[in-house]
Amino acid sequence: MWNCPLCTQEFVHENQTHSCNDRTVESFLAGKSAHIVDLFYYFVGVYQEMGSVKLHPAKHRIGLAARIRFAAIHRVGKDFIDIVFHFNERYDDNLCFHKIEPPAPSAFYNHYVRLYSKDDINEEVRQYMKLALEKAQKR
């Protein structure tokens, strides 16, 4: 493991690129509606109940990491949040992913979930959230 000497973030690879704390969760959420801010913190809270999850804010997304980054809050719209989970295989047999991108150039399939409300974080979504976290803890 490598720690950035400037921001102390921990990474698997030495000199891994990152935002180096020039972004914060607060700056990412600046100007967003109360609904979106509440949904964001609810989603993060669900993850924190599952295990230790670190947030890594960047210019256009917030990465979620255990041992490695395994997901990201990819896009925030007026009334939704898009989450992307990075899996090393496709999970086609589900109702929650609205898009799955093939692995190019990385070895991971990006699985996208769109959240409009807290109710969208149902049992199926929680199952994939937990799976992504467990896989990240083992890598």
Residue, then its C-alpha position, 0 to 999 in steps of 0.5 A: m500500500w502507498n500513502c500520498p505524502l500530501c493528502t495521506q490517501e491510501f492506494v494499492h499502487e505507488n503514485q496513483t493519480h487522484s484529486c489529492n484533496d482539492r475536492t471535498v464532498e461539500s464542494f461536490l454537493a454545492g448547489k444541489s437540492a436538499h433532496i439530492v443531498d439527503l439521498f446522497y447521505y442516505f446511500v453513503g450511510v447504507y454503505q457505512e452500515m455494511g462496512s468501512v467505506k472511504l469517500h474520495p471526492a474528485k472533480h466530477r465524481i466521488g469514489l467509494a473505496a475499501r481496500i481499493r475503489f469499487a464504485a463511484i457516485h458517477r453523476v448527480g442530476k436534478d432529481f437523481i444520482d447515478i452510481v457505478f459499480h466496478f465488477n470483474e464480470r457481468y451481472d445481467d440477470n437483474l432489474c437494477f442496472h440500467k446500463i452495463e459497459p464492457p471492460a475497455p480499457s480496464a478489466f472491469y464491467n461498469h454497472y450503472v444504477r440510477l437512484y431517484s429516492k431512498d426506496d430505490i436502494n431496495e434489497e437487490v441494489r443492497q445485494y450488489m452494493k454488498l457484493a462490490l464492497e466484499k470484492a474490494q475488501k479481498r483484492 
